[in-house]
Amino acid sequence: MKHLAEVNIARLKHDADDPRVAPFFNALDKINGIAERSEGFQWRYTDNSGNATDTQATDNPRVIINVSTWDSVESLETFVWGTIHRQFYQRREDWFDLMESMHFCMWWIEPGEEPTIDDALARLEHLNQHGDSDHAFGWSYVPQATRWRSARCNNVAAE
């Protein structure tokens, strides 16, 4: 049975040391801890920060990245919209700019696989160029995903 990988990028409205984004950064350890204890969680990319906030995934230093793996769509969906993570998701426009293209995607992987940042960004680019496919997809592509339909917010910031 395949596992699920996801990538999410976001562009901060302010530099990481700006007090206006401090609530986001101050909650990262808590949110990541909840993810790691969530049923179905497998792995997440981390760098020297203990998160992924020191990784410069693009030319813009305000762009941050998250890559993680889960045993199923349902487990990721439960974490995103069934834990305190949802409260931070709903505040994303406080901290992040609206992105011009898709900035979240998922794809299937072999159990135990740990995607690289380059692979994750390539999957996201593929989704932006070609739309949903087996190679890279959003929530609407997977029929077992149900919570996102009612839980998501308007098309703002880092959806």
N, C-alpha and C positions, 0 to 999 in steps of 0.2 A: 504494500500500500504506500502510495506517495505521500510525502509531507509537503507542507506549504511554506514558501519563502515570501517575504514581503519587504518592500523598500518604500520609505516615505522620506521625502526631502521637504524642507521648509526654509523660507528666507526670512530671517529675523528683521523686524522693523528697525532695530537699534543694535549697536555693537553688543557683544555678549557681556561686557562688564557694565553696561548701562543699567541703572536701577529699574528702568521701566520693563525690562525683561527678567529681572531677578526672581519674580514669583515662579516663572517657568523653570529657570535653572535650579532654584531651590527645591523644586518638587521632583526633579529627575531621578534622584536616588530612590525616592519613595515609589514613584510610578514604575521604574524599572524593577524594583524589588517585588512589586505586586505581579508584574509580568512574569518574572522568574519563578514565582510560586504558583502561577496559574496552571490549571490543568491543561495539558497539551503543549505547554511551552517547551521548546527544545534548545534554542540557542539564540544569542544576540551578539552582534558585532560590538566590540568595545575597543577603545584605544587607551592611551595613557591617562585620560581624564576619568576612566572608569565607566564612561558612557561612550559616546561617539563624537563629542563636541569639539575635540581637537583635530578631527579629521576634516581636511579641506577637500570636499568632494567635487567642487567646481572652482572656477576662477574667482567667485564671489565669496569672501571670507564670512559673510553673514548666512550662507547656506549651510544648514546642518542636515545630517542624514541619520536615518535609523534603518537597520536591516536586522530582521529576526526570522526565526523559523518555528513552525508550529506543526503539531501532528494532524491538524485539520482546519478547514475554514471555520467551522463552528467554534473551535477553541480560540482562534484569533478574534473572531467576532464577539465572543463573550468577553474577552479582555477589553477590547476597544469600547464596547457600549454597555457592558455589564459590571464594570468596576468603577472606581473613582477616576480612572483614566477619562471617562466620558466628561467629567466636569472640566478637565483641562482641555479636552478636545473642543468643548463648547466655548472656551475662552480664547481659542487660537487666533482670532482676529485682533486680540489685544497685543499679541506678541509677534505675529507673522504677517507679511505682505501677501496679497493675492498673487498667486502664481499664474503665469500666462499659459501654462500647459499642464497636463496631468503630472502629478508629483507623488502619486501612490500607485503601486502595482503589486501584483502577486504572480507567482508561477509555481509549478510543481517541481519538486526535487526528490532525490533519493533520500531515505532516512539517513541521518548523520551528516549529510552534506552541509557545508558552511559556505554560503556564497561570498564572493569577494565584492568589494565596493564597485570595481569595474564591471563585473557581471550584473550587479544590481542596476547600475546606471544604464547599461546597455539594454536591459529588459525594459526599463522605464522609457528609454528612447524608442525602442521598438513599439511599445504601446502608443506612444505619441505619434509615431509615423504611420502605424498600420491599424490601430484600434485593437479591440479585444481579440485574442486568439489563444490557442493553447500555449503559446510561447510567453505571453504576458497579458494579464487581464485585471480588470477591476471587479468590484463587488457584484455588479449586475451580470457578469459572465458565469458566475457559479450559482446554480439553483439552490444549493443547500444553504446559502447565505440569506438570512431573512431579517435579522435585526437592523441592518443598515438602512433598510427602506423607511422605517419609522423613526429611527434614532438620529439619522444624519441631519445636519442643519443646512441652511441655504448654501449656495455655491460661493463660499468665502474662504480666504486665507488658505490654510493647509488641509484641504479636505482629502 
